[in-house]
Amino acid sequence: MQTIPIWCAVILLLPFMQSAPPVHQDEDYDYDVLDMLEGQRFKLHFKEAQKNEENGLISAPRQRIRRDDDDKGTSDAKDLPTCLACVCLSGSVYCEETDIEEIPPLPKETSYLYARFNKIKKITAKDFADFPTLRRIDLTGNEISEIEDKAFEKLLLLEQLSLAENKLTRIPALPAKLTSFNANQNLIKSKAIKANAFKKMANLAYLYLANNQLESVPPNLPESLRVIHLQFNNISSITDDTFCKSNDTRYVRSRLDEIRLDGNPVVLGQYPNSFTCLRTLPSGSYFK
């Protein structure tokens, strides 16, 4: 019966015994999980943006999207693969405030490009030639002064295009399926807009040309138009055919709900027959 003394000895020695140290394990971060969480964050931003039609374009988060601090010390953003310098997520590319000077190479499946507040100066015919899936392009706040002919020719699915806050002097040829075009705050004059620039755009609902150098309202506006912003230009007069049809007194432009002409020298009160087809009067000055 030696088991009892042995157990007694073990019990007596317990206070002097130390537990073995835990086995050291390196901290392994699951970067796939981190990326997934970040992706969920951008999806939330994206869903919120879809509800926002401010300025006719759904906005992406304005602040620059940063990944890990690992990117610190890299030489030049344009030398990095697009999805390291920017954020690629479910067909969307967020490339804001990265100081890029040209349209970056995009993943083949890209449908939405947000490249706002950079230093892009020119759009070439090759930039979007291989991306027919694009539905939305936002290039607000760059330095674009030149867009080559046919730059958007192959974008048959493009619905929303923003070139606001750039240095454009003319409007390029636009895809026929656009629903929203924003060229606010550029240097565009009326003579640089072709007479039929918007005529065949049967889906165009939002047209933003505020803060330019227009001398007149663009002609041949499509029937689909709901909102047009022309404030703070140099428009000095309008005609009975600007929005209505002088030869058709029964004509009603039922979809056009918002016309902004404030900040122009035109005195709207001098043209009462110019608004007979409209459901709401334009905003602007009606008296000298």
HUVENVEN-V50280 format. One record per backbone hydrogen bond with DSSP energy under -1.0 kcal/mol. CO is the residue of the C=O (numbers start at 0). NH is the residue of the N-H. Records with the same first field share a line. If there is no record, write none. Layout:
CO = NH ; NH
This chain:
1 = 5
2 = 6
3 = 7
4 = 8
5 = 9
6 = 10
7 = 11
8 = 12
12 = 15
13 = 16
28 = 30
29 = 33
30 = 34
31 = 35
32 = 36
33 = 37
34 = 38
35 = 39
36 = 40
37 = 41
38 = 42
39 = 43
40 = 44
41 = 45
42 = 46
43 = 47
44 = 48
45 = 49
48 = 51
52 = 55
53 = 56
67 = 70
68 = 71
70 = 73
75 = 78
76 = 79
80 = 83 ; 84
81 = 85
86 = 93
88 = 91
90 = 110 ; 111
91 = 88
92 = 113
93 = 86
99 = 118
100 = 120
106 = 109
110 = 134 ; 135
111 = 92
112 = 137
113 = 94
115 = 96
119 = 142
120 = 144 ; 145
122 = 147
127 = 130
130 = 133
134 = 158 ; 159
135 = 112
136 = 161
137 = 114
139 = 116
143 = 166
145 = 122
147 = 150
151 = 154
153 = 155
154 = 157
158 = 178 ; 179
159 = 136
160 = 181
161 = 138
163 = 140
167 = 186
174 = 177
178 = 204 ; 205
179 = 160
180 = 207
181 = 162
183 = 164
187 = 212
188 = 191
189 = 192
193 = 196
197 = 200
199 = 201
200 = 203
204 = 225 ; 226
205 = 180
206 = 228
207 = 182
209 = 184
213 = 233
214 = 235
221 = 224
225 = 256 ; 257
226 = 206
227 = 259
228 = 208
230 = 210
234 = 265
238 = 241
244 = 247
247 = 250
251 = 253
257 = 227
258 = 282
259 = 229
261 = 231
266 = 269
267 = 270
270 = 273
271 = 274
274 = 277
276 = 252
282 = 260
284 = 267
